[in-house]
Amino acid sequence: MKTPFEAVALEYGQYKTPRVSVKGQNELAQRIVEEAKKQGVYVTEDPQLLALLSRLDVDQEIPQDVYTAVAVILSWVYWLKGMQPGDEKK
């Protein structure tokens, strides 16, 4: 049996902590990734983080035990975009 393709998107900037903004499997997951790339959103593949985030509901804040993993990804995105923390609120 084939493992489903999954995607989870986080939203950060309007909230104190990142939240799950959308998630899906298979065809919906593929559309999420394609739209993210089309919009210039950076996409990373981290199976362990995906396993944790996929348990959350849409609009749910990420739990404290994944702060570090998400912070690493966010710092990578900031660096790639030449941003500083707080720029996302502008």
Backbone as a ProteinNet text record, in pm:
[ID]
protein_1_A
[PRIMARY]
MKTPFEAVALEYGQYKTPRVSVKGQNELAQRIVEEAKKQGVYVTEDPQLLALLSRLDVDQEIPQDVYTAVAVILSWVYWLKGMQPGDEKK
[TERTIARY]
83.3	0	88.2	57.8	137.7	104.2	208.8	190.3	136.5	34.2	-20.3	79.1	74.7	153.7	81.4	152.9	90.8	161.1	85	141.6	70.5	148.1	95	158.8	76	126.5	106	205.8	198.6	184.1	112.1	97.5	160.1	241.4	308.6	320.6	308.7	321	205.3	85.1	-32.7	-56.3	6.6	-14.1	118.2	108.9	230.1	306.1	231.4	292.7	238.7	321.5	274	151.7	64.5	-56.8	-64.1	-132.8	-159.5	-264.1	-228.8	-323.4	-399.7	-336.5	-401.7	-323	-393.3	-325.2	-407.2	-341.5	-412.6	-327.1	-390	-322.2	-342	-248.5	-253.3	-275.5	-387.6	-409.3	-415.8	-484.1	-491.6	-353	-275.1	-139.2	-54.2	-68.2	7	-32.5	-161.4	-207.8	-156.1	-150.3	-96.9	48.2	128.4	270.3	286.2	211.3	220.3	183.3	75.8	32.3	134.4	190	293	411	459.1	572.5	537	415.1	369	366.4	333.1	324.7	459.8	564.4	697.3	719.7	636.2	650.8	751.1	846.7	946.8	886.6	921.7	870	987.5	970.8	1073.8	1013.2	1096.5	1051.1	1116.5	1035.6	1084.1	981.4	1003.3	904.4	868.7	966.4	937.8	850.4	882	801.2	662.1	654	524.7	438.5	498.2	423.7	363.3	438.3	387.3	280.3	306.1	213.7	84.4	91.6	-28.9	-132.5	-93.3	-187.2	-270.3	-225.5	-293.7	-410.7	-504.7	-618	-582.9	-651.9	-636.1	-672.5	-595.9	-607.1	-551.7	-499.8	-441.6	-297.8	-259.1	-121.2	-32	93.3	185.8	216.9	236.8	269.5	415.5	444	578.3	686	652.8	755.5	803.8	740.1	790.1	842	846.2	896.2	1035.6	1126.3	1264.3	1272.2	1203.8	1206.7	1149.4	1038.7	977.3	1065.3	1128.5	1218.6	1336	1388.2	1499.1	1453.7	1335.9	1283.6	1255.4	1194.9	1167.2	1295.9	1399.3	1525.5	1587.2	1572.3	1620	1545.2	1412.5	1330.7	1368.8	1383.3	1424.9	1557.2	1651.8	1783.6	1771.7	1694.7	1678.3	1613.8	1520.8	1450.3	1520.4	1629.8	1699.3	1617.4	1537.3	1448.3	1506.3	1452.8	1483.1	1355.1	1364.5	1243.2	1165.9	1036.8	950.2	912.8	993.9	963.5	830.5	790.8	667.3	543.6	558.4	444.4	424.5	518.5	511	415.5
-117.4	0	124.2	217.3	337.7	439.7	501.6	605.5	729.8	795	914.7	1030.3	1110	1232	1334.5	1398.8	1495.4	1629.9	1735	1869.4	1944.7	2022.9	2109.7	2246.1	2349.6	2486.3	2559.8	2639.7	2720	2866.4	2938.1	3082.5	3146.2	3247.8	3315.5	3462.5	3547.2	3689.6	3764.9	3716.6	3778.7	3726.2	3616.7	3551.9	3544.9	3526.9	3513.7	3385.6	3280.3	3152.3	3103.7	3030.7	2976.6	2887.4	2889.1	2806.7	2727.5	2616.6	2539.2	2616.3	2653.1	2729.2	2640	2532.1	2437.3	2306.5	2197.9	2067.8	1976.3	1876.3	1784.4	1665.2	1571.3	1450.8	1434.7	1363.2	1324.2	1442.6	1444.8	1550.6	1689.1	1701.3	1830.4	1873.8	1781.1	1812.3	1861.7	1797.4	1839	1980.8	2012	2146.7	2250.5	2213.1	2303.5	2337.7	2236.8	2257.7	2339.8	2306.8	2380.7	2527.8	2554.5	2692.9	2767.9	2701.6	2764.7	2807.9	2718.7	2750.8	2863.6	2860.3	2963.6	3100.9	3102.4	3226.6	3268.4	3191.6	3225	3182.1	3091.1	3039.9	2924.8	2928.7	2822.9	2695.5	2583.4	2452.9	2367.8	2305	2215	2077.9	1976	1839.4	1789.9	1767.3	1717.8	1616.9	1489.3	1387.3	1383.7	1404.9	1400.6	1518.4	1638	1755	1740.9	1690.2	1667.3	1573	1467.6	1372.5	1442.3	1534.1	1607.3	1708.5	1784.8	1890.4	1835.8	1720.2	1664.8	1620.9	1607.7	1572.5	1692.1	1812.3	1934.3	1966.8	2042.3	2088.9	2221	2253.9	2383	2491.4	2599	2712.3	2683.3	2564	2530.5	2579.4	2640.1	2682.6	2559.9	2577	2465.1	2447.1	2323.7	2299.7	2335.1	2360.7	2401.1	2299.9	2173.3	2073.2	2076.6	2155.3	2169.1	2310.6	2397.6	2534.2	2535.3	2455.3	2458	2416.6	2310.2	2263.7	2368.9	2430.7	2533.5	2658.1	2692.8	2809.2	2791.1	2670.2	2643	2666.5	2618.1	2636.4	2783.6	2852.7	2995.7	3075.8	3042.5	3116.1	3092.3	2974	2942	3026.5	3036.3	3115.9	3263.1	3314.8	3454.7	3479.4	3390	3405.5	3405	3311.3	3303	3429.5	3487.8	3607.1	3737.3	3728.4	3848.3	3929.1	3861.5	3927.4	3923.1	4008.2	4010.3	3974.2	3917.6	3893.1	4023.6	4016.3	4133.5	4187.5	4157.6	4205	4152.6	4033	3972.4	4050.1	4135.5	4212.4	4344.1	4376.5	4502.7	4492.2
0	0	0	-88	-103.4	4.9	62.7	162.9	94.9	153	88.9	90.8	-14.9	-22.1	63.7	155.4	246.3	239.2	270.8	279.9	391.7	464.5	569.5	550	546.9	533.4	665.1	700	821.6	785.3	868.3	853.8	976.3	950.3	1060.6	1025.7	1122.9	1099.4	1161.5	1140.8	1201.4	1342.5	1375.1	1504.4	1579.7	1712.3	1793.5	1761.2	1731.9	1698.1	1563.7	1491	1363	1383.4	1283	1283.3	1153.4	1159.6	1039	958.5	836.7	753.9	657.2	614.5	524.1	529.3	506.2	498.4	410.1	355.4	268.9	231.8	163.7	117.3	-32.3	-93.3	-233.5	-327.4	-400.1	-499.5	-435.4	-321.9	-253.5	-206.4	-154.6	-110.2	-227.3	-340	-459.2	-500.2	-494.5	-529.3	-429.5	-301.2	-198.6	-229.9	-260.1	-290.4	-417.8	-521.2	-647.5	-628.8	-555.4	-532.2	-447.7	-348.1	-265.2	-351.9	-435.5	-522.7	-618.5	-672.3	-764	-695.3	-565.5	-488.7	-429.6	-457.9	-406.8	-262.7	-215	-79	-83.6	6.9	10.9	69.1	8.4	47.8	94.3	207.6	258.3	280.9	272.8	298.2	426.1	526.4	655.1	706.6	677.4	713.3	861.7	949	1093.1	1135.5	1085.1	1117.7	1056.8	935.3	871.3	955	1008.6	1091.2	1213	1273.1	1389.3	1349.6	1243.5	1203	1143.4	1079.8	1017.2	1119.5	1244.7	1352	1397.7	1361.6	1404.6	1312.7	1365.9	1287.6	1219.8	1113	1047.3	1149.5	1151.6	1244.4	1383	1406	1536.3	1542.9	1657.2	1678.3	1691	1649.6	1664.6	1813.6	1857.4	1997.8	2027.8	2154	2195.4	2156	2152	2121.9	1977	1890.3	1752.8	1723.9	1826.6	1807.7	1744.7	1798.3	1749.8	1603.8	1567.1	1427.8	1333.8	1372.7	1289.3	1284.8	1396.9	1400.5	1305.2	1296.5	1203.8	1060.1	1026.6	890.9	864.1	960.9	942.6	927	1003.7	990.8	852.6	798.8	664.5	561.3	578.3	485.5	495.1	616.9	634.4	561.7	581.7	519.7	367.2	312	167.3	109.9	183.1	136.2	175.1	250.8	295.3	394.7	475	571.2	712.3	797.2	939.7	1014.7	1135.3	1213	1231.7	1210.8	1219.6	1082.3	978.5	843.1	791.4	838	788.7	833.5	933.5	984.2	908.6	821.8	746.7	630.1
[MASK]
++++++++++++++++++++++++++++++++++++++++++++++++++++++++++++++++++++++++++++++++++++++++++

